[in-house]
Amino acid sequence: MKLTLPKNKRTVLNITPLIDVLFILIIFFVVSSTFLEQPGFKLDLPKAQTSEVARVEKAILNISGEGKLFLGADSTSLEKLGEQIRKSMENATEKTLIINADEKVHHGLVVSVMEIARSNNVERLVVSTQQPEGGPEK
C-alpha cells in the first residue's frame, strides 16, 4: 500500500483589500487637508516673538520687496487699491484684510496701504509675521 504524502500547500495572502484601504485613506487625507494660498513670489516676512497662527479666509494683500501690490492673485496699484478693497469687502461677512509685506518694504508704503484699507470698509487689519527659527522665547 502506497501512501501519498500531502503536498505542501503555500498559503497566499491576498493584499488587494489592504491596498484598497490604503488608497482610500490617502484620498481622504488629501481631500480633507487644508491648502494654504501662497503668493507666487517670495516674501521675507518680518520676524516677531509674539506672532500667532491664524487661519486664512480673508482678503489677502501681498506687498513684494519691490513695492508691487497683489490683492489675492491680482496685481494692482496704490491708486486702484481702494476700489478693489471696497469691492472685495462688499459681500464679506468678516471685513478683515491680511497684509503680507516683505521686510524690505518701506514703512510709509505699508502705512499708506493701511490708511486706504481703513477708508474702504476694512474693519480689522492683520499684519503677517513669522516666528524666528528658535520659536518664541518664554
PEDA-V908369 format. One record per backbone hydrogen bond with DSSP energy under -1.0 kcal/mol. NH is the residue of the N-H (numbers start at 0). CO is the residue of the C=O. If there is no record, write none. Layout:
BEGIN
[[NH | CO] [NH | CO]]
END
This chain:
BEGIN
[[18 | 14] [19 | 15] [20 | 16] [21 | 17] [22 | 18] [23 | 19] [24 | 20] [25 | 21] [26 | 22] [27 | 23] [28 | 24] [29 | 25] [30 | 26] [31 | 27] [32 | 28] [47 | 129] [50 | 47] [58 | 95] [60 | 97] [61 | 69] [62 | 99] [63 | 67] [66 | 63] [69 | 61] [70 | 73] [71 | 59] [73 | 70] [75 | 68] [80 | 76] [83 | 79] [84 | 80] [85 | 81] [86 | 82] [87 | 83] [88 | 84] [95 | 93] [96 | 123] [97 | 58] [98 | 125] [99 | 60] [101 | 62] [102 | 43] [104 | 101] [109 | 105] [110 | 106] [111 | 107] [112 | 108] [113 | 109] [114 | 110] [115 | 111] [116 | 112] [117 | 113] [118 | 114] [119 | 116] [121 | 116] [122 | 94] [123 | 94] [125 | 96] [127 | 98] [129 | 45] [134 | 131]]
END
